[in-house]
């Protein structure tokens, strides 16, 4: 069973993320360190929301069909 790992940074202000999460836009588009563009459900980033917003480095792991396996904040 193979999986793929993508690393990326996120810097979204609190009020902007709230608009995404509340339905104005249900997805967040990120660019990985190697230049790929990924679209994630905003709900996947919700656990990382603070008063400042969603900020930091993340590692996304997907399975061989590109289905979500895990997302973790790494910095």
MARKEBA-8620 format. One record per atom (N, C-alpha, C, O): atom name; x, y negated, z negated. Coordinates in Angstrom, 1 decimal, padded with zeros to 4 digits. Atoms other than C-alpha are relative to their C-alpha. Layout:
<rs>
name->CA	c1->X	c2->Y	c3->Z
...
</rs>
This chain:
<rs>
name->N	c1->000.8	c2->001.2	c3->000.0
name->CA	c1->000.0	c2->000.0	c3->000.0
name->C	c1->000.9	c2->-001.2	c3->000.0
name->O	c1->001.6	c2->-001.5	c3->-001.0
name->N	c1->-000.9	c2->001.2	c3->-000.1
name->CA	c1->001.7	c2->-003.2	c3->001.2
name->C	c1->-000.8	c2->-001.2	c3->-000.4
name->O	c1->-002.0	c2->-001.3	c3->-000.3
name->N	c1->000.6	c2->001.2	c3->000.4
name->CA	c1->001.0	c2->-006.6	c3->-000.1
name->C	c1->000.9	c2->-001.1	c3->000.5
name->O	c1->002.1	c2->-000.9	c3->000.7
name->N	c1->-000.7	c2->001.2	c3->-000.4
name->CA	c1->002.1	c2->-010.1	c3->001.0
name->C	c1->000.0	c2->-001.0	c3->-001.1
name->O	c1->-001.0	c2->-001.1	c3->-001.8
name->N	c1->-000.1	c2->001.1	c3->001.0
name->CA	c1->003.3	c2->-012.9	c3->-001.3
name->C	c1->000.2	c2->-001.3	c3->000.7
name->O	c1->001.1	c2->-001.4	c3->001.6
name->N	c1->-000.2	c2->001.4	c3->-000.6
name->CA	c1->003.0	c2->-016.6	c3->-000.5
name->C	c1->000.2	c2->-000.9	c3->-001.2
name->O	c1->-000.5	c2->-000.9	c3->-002.2
name->N	c1->-000.3	c2->001.0	c3->001.0
name->CA	c1->004.5	c2->-019.4	c3->-002.5
name->C	c1->-000.3	c2->-001.4	c3->000.5
name->O	c1->-000.1	c2->-001.7	c3->001.7
name->N	c1->000.4	c2->001.3	c3->-000.4
name->CA	c1->003.2	c2->-022.9	c3->-002.5
name->C	c1->-000.2	c2->-000.9	c3->-001.2
name->O	c1->-000.2	c2->-000.5	c3->-002.3
name->N	c1->000.2	c2->001.0	c3->001.0
name->CA	c1->002.8	c2->-026.1	c3->-004.4
name->C	c1->-001.3	c2->-000.7	c3->000.1
name->O	c1->-001.8	c2->-000.8	c3->001.3
name->N	c1->001.3	c2->000.7	c3->-000.1
name->CA	c1->-000.4	c2->-027.9	c3->-005.3
name->C	c1->000.1	c2->-001.2	c3->-000.9
name->O	c1->000.7	c2->-001.2	c3->-002.0
name->N	c1->000.0	c2->001.3	c3->000.8
name->CA	c1->-000.9	c2->-031.5	c3->-006.5
name->C	c1->-001.4	c2->-000.6	c3->000.4
name->O	c1->-001.4	c2->-001.5	c3->001.3
name->N	c1->001.4	c2->000.5	c3->-000.2
name->CA	c1->-004.7	c2->-032.3	c3->-006.6
name->C	c1->-000.4	c2->-000.7	c3->-001.2
name->O	c1->-000.5	c2->-000.1	c3->-002.3
name->N	c1->000.5	c2->000.8	c3->001.1
name->CA	c1->-006.0	c2->-035.1	c3->-008.8
name->C	c1->-001.3	c2->000.6	c3->-000.6
name->O	c1->-002.0	c2->001.3	c3->000.2
name->N	c1->001.1	c2->-000.6	c3->000.7
name->CA	c1->-008.7	c2->-034.1	c3->-011.3
name->C	c1->-001.3	c2->-000.3	c3->000.8
name->O	c1->-002.1	c2->000.6	c3->001.1
name->N	c1->001.2	c2->000.4	c3->-000.6
name->CA	c1->-011.5	c2->-036.1	c3->-009.6
name->C	c1->-000.2	c2->000.6	c3->001.4
name->O	c1->-001.3	c2->000.9	c3->001.9
name->N	c1->000.0	c2->-000.6	c3->-001.4
name->CA	c1->-010.6	c2->-034.8	c3->-006.1
name->C	c1->-000.3	c2->001.5	c3->-000.1
name->O	c1->-001.2	c2->002.0	c3->000.6
name->N	c1->000.3	c2->-001.4	c3->000.2
name->CA	c1->-010.6	c2->-031.2	c3->-007.4
name->C	c1->-001.5	c2->000.2	c3->-000.4
name->O	c1->-002.1	c2->001.2	c3->000.1
name->N	c1->001.4	c2->-000.1	c3->000.5
name->CA	c1->-014.0	c2->-031.7	c3->-009.1
name->C	c1->-000.9	c2->-000.1	c3->001.2
name->O	c1->-001.9	c2->000.6	c3->001.3
name->N	c1->000.8	c2->000.1	c3->-001.2
name->CA	c1->-015.4	c2->-032.7	c3->-005.7
name->C	c1->000.0	c2->001.3	c3->000.8
name->O	c1->-001.0	c2->001.8	c3->001.3
name->N	c1->-000.1	c2->-001.3	c3->-000.7
name->CA	c1->-014.1	c2->-029.5	c3->-004.1
name->C	c1->-000.8	c2->001.0	c3->-000.8
name->O	c1->-001.5	c2->001.8	c3->-000.2
name->N	c1->000.6	c2->-001.1	c3->000.7
name->CA	c1->-015.3	c2->-027.3	c3->-006.9
name->C	c1->-001.5	c2->-000.1	c3->-000.1
name->O	c1->-002.2	c2->000.9	c3->-000.2
name->N	c1->001.4	c2->000.2	c3->000.2
name->CA	c1->-018.7	c2->-028.9	c3->-007.2
name->C	c1->-000.8	c2->000.2	c3->001.3
name->O	c1->-002.0	c2->000.2	c3->001.4
name->N	c1->000.6	c2->-000.4	c3->-001.3
name->CA	c1->-019.4	c2->-028.0	c3->-003.5
name->C	c1->000.2	c2->-001.0	c3->001.1
name->O	c1->-000.2	c2->-000.7	c3->002.2
name->N	c1->-000.2	c2->000.9	c3->-001.1
name->CA	c1->-018.4	c2->-031.1	c3->-001.5
name->C	c1->000.9	c2->000.7	c3->001.0
name->O	c1->000.7	c2->000.6	c3->002.2
name->N	c1->-000.9	c2->-000.9	c3->-000.9
name->CA	c1->-015.7	c2->-028.7	c3->-000.1
name->C	c1->000.3	c2->001.2	c3->-000.9
name->O	c1->000.9	c2->001.0	c3->-002.0
name->N	c1->-000.2	c2->-001.2	c3->000.8
name->CA	c1->-015.6	c2->-025.2	c3->-001.4
name->C	c1->001.4	c2->000.7	c3->000.1
name->O	c1->001.7	c2->001.6	c3->-000.6
name->N	c1->-001.3	c2->-000.5	c3->-000.2
name->CA	c1->-012.1	c2->-024.5	c3->-000.1
name->C	c1->001.1	c2->-001.0	c3->-000.2
name->O	c1->000.9	c2->-002.2	c3->000.0
name->N	c1->-001.2	c2->000.8	c3->000.1
name->CA	c1->-008.6	c2->-025.8	c3->-000.6
name->C	c1->001.0	c2->000.5	c3->001.0
name->O	c1->001.2	c2->001.7	c3->001.1
name->N	c1->-000.9	c2->-000.4	c3->-001.0
name->CA	c1->-006.1	c2->-025.7	c3->002.2
name->C	c1->001.4	c2->-000.4	c3->-000.5
name->O	c1->001.7	c2->-001.5	c3->-000.9
name->N	c1->-001.4	c2->000.2	c3->000.5
name->CA	c1->-002.4	c2->-025.3	c3->001.2
name->C	c1->001.0	c2->000.4	c3->001.1
name->O	c1->000.6	c2->001.2	c3->002.0
name->N	c1->-001.0	c2->-000.4	c3->-000.9
name->CA	c1->000.8	c2->-025.0	c3->003.1
name->C	c1->001.1	c2->000.7	c3->-000.8
name->O	c1->001.6	c2->000.2	c3->-001.8
name->N	c1->-001.0	c2->-000.8	c3->000.7
name->CA	c1->003.2	c2->-022.3	c3->002.0
name->C	c1->001.4	c2->-000.5	c3->000.2
name->O	c1->001.6	c2->-001.3	c3->001.1
name->N	c1->-001.4	c2->000.4	c3->-000.2
name->CA	c1->006.9	c2->-022.7	c3->001.6
name->C	c1->000.6	c2->000.3	c3->001.3
name->O	c1->001.5	c2->-000.4	c3->001.8
name->N	c1->-000.5	c2->-000.4	c3->-001.3
name->CA	c1->007.5	c2->-021.0	c3->004.9
name->C	c1->-000.9	c2->-000.6	c3->001.2
name->O	c1->-000.8	c2->-000.1	c3->002.3
name->N	c1->000.7	c2->000.8	c3->-001.1
name->CA	c1->005.0	c2->-023.3	c3->006.8
name->C	c1->-001.3	c2->000.6	c3->000.4
name->O	c1->-002.0	c2->000.0	c3->001.2
name->N	c1->001.3	c2->-000.5	c3->-000.3
name->CA	c1->001.9	c2->-021.1	c3->006.9
name->C	c1->-001.1	c2->-000.8	c3->-000.7
name->O	c1->-000.9	c2->-001.3	c3->-001.8
name->N	c1->001.2	c2->000.7	c3->000.6
name->CA	c1->-001.5	c2->-022.8	c3->006.3
name->C	c1->-001.0	c2->001.1	c3->-000.5
name->O	c1->-001.4	c2->001.9	c3->000.2
name->N	c1->001.0	c2->-000.9	c3->000.6
name->CA	c1->-003.8	c2->-020.9	c3->003.9
name->C	c1->-001.2	c2->-000.8	c3->-000.5
name->O	c1->-001.1	c2->-001.9	c3->-001.0
name->N	c1->001.3	c2->000.6	c3->000.6
name->CA	c1->-007.4	c2->-021.6	c3->002.9
name->C	c1->-000.4	c2->000.9	c3->-001.1
name->O	c1->-000.6	c2->002.1	c3->-001.0
name->N	c1->000.3	c2->-000.7	c3->001.2
name->CA	c1->-008.3	c2->-020.6	c3->-000.6
name->C	c1->-001.4	c2->-000.5	c3->-000.5
name->O	c1->-001.7	c2->-001.7	c3->-000.4
name->N	c1->001.2	c2->000.5	c3->000.7
name->CA	c1->-011.7	c2->-020.8	c3->-002.4
name->C	c1->000.5	c2->-000.9	c3->-001.2
name->O	c1->001.4	c2->-000.5	c3->-001.9
name->N	c1->-000.3	c2->000.9	c3->001.1
name->CA	c1->-011.5	c2->-023.7	c3->-004.8
name->C	c1->-000.1	c2->000.7	c3->-001.4
name->O	c1->000.6	c2->000.4	c3->-002.3
name->N	c1->000.3	c2->-000.7	c3->001.3
name->CA	c1->-012.8	c2->-021.4	c3->-007.5
name->C	c1->001.3	c2->000.8	c3->-000.5
name->O	c1->001.4	c2->001.0	c3->-001.7
name->N	c1->-001.2	c2->-000.7	c3->000.3
name->CA	c1->-009.4	c2->-019.5	c3->-007.4
name->C	c1->001.0	c2->-000.9	c3->-000.8
name->O	c1->001.8	c2->-000.4	c3->-001.6
name->N	c1->-000.9	c2->001.0	c3->000.7
name->CA	c1->-007.6	c2->-022.7	c3->-008.7
name->C	c1->-000.7	c2->-000.5	c3->-001.3
name->O	c1->000.0	c2->-001.2	c3->-002.0
name->N	c1->000.7	c2->000.5	c3->001.1
name->CA	c1->-010.2	c2->-023.5	c3->-011.3
name->C	c1->000.6	c2->000.3	c3->-001.4
name->O	c1->000.7	c2->-000.6	c3->-002.2
name->N	c1->-000.6	c2->-000.3	c3->001.3
name->CA	c1->-008.4	c2->-021.7	c3->-014.2
name->C	c1->001.2	c2->-000.9	c3->-000.3
name->O	c1->001.7	c2->-000.9	c3->-001.4
name->N	c1->-001.2	c2->000.8	c3->000.2
name->CA	c1->-005.4	c2->-024.0	c3->-013.6
name->C	c1->-000.3	c2->-001.5	c3->-000.1
name->O	c1->000.6	c2->-002.3	c3->-000.1
name->N	c1->000.4	c2->001.4	c3->000.0
name->CA	c1->-007.4	c2->-027.3	c3->-013.8
name->C	c1->000.3	c2->-000.5	c3->-001.4
name->O	c1->-000.1	c2->000.0	c3->-002.4
name->N	c1->-000.2	c2->000.7	c3->001.2
name->CA	c1->-006.2	c2->-029.7	c3->-016.5
name->C	c1->-000.6	c2->-001.4	c3->000.1
name->O	c1->-001.2	c2->-001.7	c3->001.1
name->N	c1->000.5	c2->001.3	c3->-000.1
name->CA	c1->-007.1	c2->-033.3	c3->-017.3
name->C	c1->000.7	c2->-000.8	c3->001.1
name->O	c1->000.2	c2->-001.8	c3->001.6
name->N	c1->-000.8	c2->000.6	c3->-001.0
name->CA	c1->-004.4	c2->-034.2	c3->-014.7
name->C	c1->-000.4	c2->000.5	c3->001.4
name->O	c1->-000.1	c2->-000.1	c3->002.4
name->N	c1->000.4	c2->-000.6	c3->-001.3
name->CA	c1->-005.9	c2->-032.0	c3->-012.0
name->C	c1->000.6	c2->001.4	c3->000.1
name->O	c1->000.9	c2->002.1	c3->-000.9
name->N	c1->-000.7	c2->-001.3	c3->-000.2
name->CA	c1->-004.3	c2->-028.9	c3->-010.5
name->C	c1->001.3	c2->-000.3	c3->000.6
name->O	c1->001.4	c2->-000.9	c3->001.7
name->N	c1->-001.3	c2->000.4	c3->-000.4
name->CA	c1->-000.6	c2->-029.3	c3->-010.2
name->C	c1->001.0	c2->001.1	c3->-000.4
name->O	c1->000.9	c2->001.7	c3->-001.4
name->N	c1->-001.0	c2->-001.0	c3->000.3
name->CA	c1->002.3	c2->-026.9	c3->-010.0
name->C	c1->000.3	c2->000.9	c3->001.2
name->O	c1->-000.1	c2->000.7	c3->002.3
name->N	c1->-000.4	c2->-001.0	c3->-001.0
name->CA	c1->003.9	c2->-024.0	c3->-008.1
name->C	c1->-000.9	c2->001.3	c3->-000.3
name->O	c1->-001.1	c2->001.7	c3->-001.4
name->N	c1->000.9	c2->-001.2	c3->000.1
name->CA	c1->001.8	c2->-020.9	c3->-007.4
name->C	c1->000.5	c2->001.1	c3->000.9
name->O	c1->001.2	c2->000.9	c3->001.9
name->N	c1->-000.3	c2->-001.2	c3->-000.8
name->CA	c1->002.3	c2->-017.3	c3->-006.1
name->C	c1->-001.3	c2->000.7	c3->000.3
name->O	c1->-002.0	c2->001.1	c3->-000.7
name->N	c1->001.2	c2->-000.7	c3->-000.5
name->CA	c1->-000.6	c2->-015.8	c3->-004.1
name->C	c1->000.4	c2->001.4	c3->000.5
name->O	c1->001.3	c2->001.4	c3->001.4
name->N	c1->-000.2	c2->-001.3	c3->-000.5
name->CA	c1->-000.6	c2->-012.1	c3->-003.5
name->C	c1->-001.3	c2->000.5	c3->000.6
name->O	c1->-002.3	c2->000.5	c3->000.0
name->N	c1->001.2	c2->-000.6	c3->-000.7
name->CA	c1->-002.9	c2->-010.5	c3->-000.9
name->C	c1->000.4	c2->001.4	c3->000.4
name->O	c1->001.5	c2->001.8	c3->000.5
name->N	c1->-000.3	c2->-001.4	c3->-000.4
name->CA	c1->-003.3	c2->-006.9	c3->000.2
name->C	c1->000.2	c2->000.0	c3->001.5
name->O	c1->000.3	c2->-001.0	c3->002.2
name->N	c1->-000.3	c2->-000.2	c3->-001.4
name->CA	c1->-002.7	c2->-005.5	c3->003.7
name->C	c1->-001.1	c2->-000.6	c3->000.9
name->O	c1->-000.8	c2->-000.8	c3->002.1
name->N	c1->001.1	c2->000.6	c3->-000.8
name->CA	c1->-006.1	c2->-006.8	c3->004.9
name->C	c1->-000.1	c2->-001.5	c3->-000.3
name->O	c1->-001.1	c2->-002.2	c3->000.0
name->N	c1->000.0	c2->001.4	c3->000.4
name->CA	c1->-005.2	c2->-010.3	c3->003.5
name->C	c1->-001.1	c2->-000.4	c3->-000.9
name->O	c1->-001.6	c2->-001.5	c3->-001.0
name->N	c1->001.0	c2->000.2	c3->001.1
name->CA	c1->-007.7	c2->-009.9	c3->000.7
name->C	c1->000.7	c2->-000.4	c3->-001.3
name->O	c1->001.8	c2->000.1	c3->-001.6
name->N	c1->-000.6	c2->000.5	c3->001.2
name->CA	c1->-007.0	c2->-011.7	c3->-002.5
name->C	c1->000.3	c2->001.1	c3->-001.0
name->O	c1->-000.5	c2->002.0	c3->-001.2
name->N	c1->-000.4	c2->-000.9	c3->001.0
name->CA	c1->-005.1	c2->-009.7	c3->-005.1
name->C	c1->000.2	c2->-000.8	c3->-001.3
name->O	c1->-000.4	c2->-000.4	c3->-002.4
name->N	c1->-000.3	c2->000.8	c3->001.2
name->CA	c1->-003.8	c2->-012.3	c3->-007.6
name->C	c1->000.6	c2->-001.4	c3->000.4
name->O	c1->001.1	c2->-001.6	c3->001.5
name->N	c1->-000.5	c2->001.3	c3->-000.1
name->CA	c1->-002.9	c2->-015.9	c3->-008.0
name->C	c1->000.6	c2->-000.4	c3->-001.4
name->O	c1->-000.1	c2->-000.3	c3->-002.4
name->N	c1->-000.6	c2->000.3	c3->001.3
name->CA	c1->-000.4	c2->-017.0	c3->-010.7
name->C	c1->000.8	c2->-001.3	c3->000.1
name->O	c1->001.4	c2->-001.6	c3->001.1
name->N	c1->-000.8	c2->001.2	c3->000.1
name->CA	c1->001.1	c2->-020.3	c3->-011.7
name->C	c1->001.4	c2->000.4	c3->-000.4
name->O	c1->001.6	c2->001.0	c3->-001.4
name->N	c1->-001.4	c2->-000.4	c3->000.3
name->CA	c1->004.9	c2->-020.0	c3->-011.7
name->C	c1->000.8	c2->-001.2	c3->-000.4
name->O	c1->002.0	c2->-001.1	c3->-000.6
name->N	c1->-000.7	c2->001.1	c3->000.4
name->CA	c1->005.9	c2->-023.5	c3->-012.5
name->C	c1->-000.7	c2->-001.3	c3->000.1
name->O	c1->-000.2	c2->-002.4	c3->-000.2
</rs>
